[in-house]
């Protein structure tokens, strides 16, 4: 699966590294390779196709990035913030990656399907149609869930 979609896999890594993640000194290729190592360490890999593979990969890459941020912050007394640029539909603001991760964890506790949808749309770059196909639901349902997830994240990540 990786060989067949390597270019897309690296694009996902680039999206995950959007913003100040360069401060971590991780390149998209490095992030992609680390994700491959983690994915290959899983006991059971059962992908439902290209989009499912990219969706899972994006989630693994986000976790790798959060782990790196935590290591960097633990090693420094006043480490710089590491932010990402949210897409226009989520407010087009720069947000700290750990804040985004915390918000997604909260969303996952309330509505796991919405948090998964944000991963699929924002990090993996999947279309609404691709998400509907993976999840086996209608595009209309995905659109409704996407509106709700966006509204929740905008409220959660908005100005304090």
Protein Blocks (a to p, Z undefined) as FASTA:
>chain_A
ZZmmmmmmmmmmmmmmgcjklmnopafklmmmmmmmmmmmpmbdcdebjklmmmmmmmmm
mmmmmmmmmmmmmmpmbdcdddddddfknoppacdfklmmmmmmmmmmmmmmlmmmmmmm
mmnopafklmmmmnopafklmmmmmmmmmmmmmmmmmcZZ
